[in-house]
Amino acid sequence: MLETLYAWFIAPFDYAFMNRALVASLALSLAAPPLGVFLVLRGMSLIGDAMSHAILPGVALGFLLAGFSLPAMSLGGMLSGILVALLAGSVSQMTGHREDASMASFFLISLAGGVMLVSLAGSSVDLTHVLFGSILAVDSTALLLIALISSLIIIILAVIFRALVVECLDPLFLRGQGVRGGLVHSIFLGLVVLNLTAGFQTLGTLMAVGLMMLPATTARFWSTRLEGLIVISVLVALVSSSGGLLLSYHLSLPSGPAIILLAGVAYLFSAIFGRHYSLTARRRRRASPLGADMNE
């Protein structure tokens, strides 16, 4: 029994590439879910997905100039994401269009432009690597960069945490205290872009947002408190990351999709059996005497 457990859960990480993949995914699992929780609370759940498209032109440009150099591609992705977000906000203010419509337009243009750049300069293998990542190919340089970016995100998030919470609940109070809500919002969006640039090497530009949003939306079915949401989302991300790597090793599955699909399974399970807002919770509420009185 112990030998079987060792072979399934411990032995795969005897390999250096699995060790690096595990450390990288765990670092991302600590930094990404809290950002996802705040995106959900602020009603910006789809912004993370849009941002993952926005970084693609910069990643592609870094690939054109330096090949598969993670620092160059990360820097390009970060600058591209920030630039596209600023452009979308500026167009919205100058034209009066809804901000989400401007963002959707710019992010779709970014996605198409990034795919075009990678396709013109590389092969279909290069395009697949950029779009979907390759967590098992993470080297020491990439691992160090991912760890540094994740640590920086956690530190900055801790510094602005109180202001971010107040800005979510009562922006007018924050403004009354002399703190500019727009500055807090900009820093927060910058952290989202940073996280996506750290995650594209492992999960690709299209799926990096999965480790940010799926654990956050899953946590909503188990807790209504901010602390609970953050803790549960991080735990879901940690289990999904390590479990997805093990599934990919034993079943010869692509690692990135395995991680995101495992997080998706956690979301579907929670949507059915979670304590709050789930199908089971709704049935319990309808079956309770109080629920029956309220329905009447």
Secondary structure by P-SEA (a helix, b strand, c coil): caaaaaaccccccccaaaaaaaaaaaaaaaccaaaaaaaaaacccaaaaaaaaaaaaaaaaaaacccccaaaaaaaaaaaaaaaaaaaaaaaaaccccaaaaaaaaaaaaaaaaaaaaaacccaaaaaaaaccccccccaaaaaaaaaaaaaaaaaaaaaaaaaaaaaccaaaaaaacccaaaaaaaaaaaaaaaaaacccccccccccccccaaaaaaccccccaaaaaaaaaaaaaaaaaaaaaaaaaaccccaaaaaaaaaaaaaaaacccccccaaaaaaaaacaaaaaaac
